[in-house]
Amino acid sequence: MPGVAAPEHSCRTSKPTSGDTPGIDLGLVLQAGGNYRDNVNNPDKASDGKVNGRPAIEEQEPLRAKGQCAIRFQVRNSRALFSLTYGSDTATACKKIEELAPKVEPLLPKNN
């Protein structure tokens, strides 16, 4: 049974809308005991893959709202959820998270 996502195991940052550029919101949560394959909220818009060799799932609109994209990483016997919201543009949100995920992945605990 996964633990609750405790605030001491998560971080969030955002940049407000500026002119015609939508705001962006990023979050990273480590959840002890959770499997990265569990609780995929929008399985029709999820795909398996790897980020720098680490098993991961990319999920478009995980809360069924436009502009959201998330990548779930395997982290030992736990999981990390990296999420990004970019206005109401889901395609751009996923493109941005795909660019950032390879930079975030090495900062996570190793799986070995």
C-alpha angles and dihedrals in degrees: 000000000000120000124241115273098258118206091237088062097050142062136191137188135177142188118208126235112277118195107306093345112100120231119257129218123192128187136177123191128180111205118193116224095010123125115224089231094057125098099011097174099196106032093169088065098040129099134187120234145125135265112207087339095308116124111252144160124219114209124190116212095358091182090039092252124125117249096038130114130167138187119206115204130198108238110181105287091342139057142237123214116204112188135182132187120194113180107281096315107111095176092055092044090055092045090052094047090048088056093048100040096074088054094048097043096071089055092061122089112273119254097227 
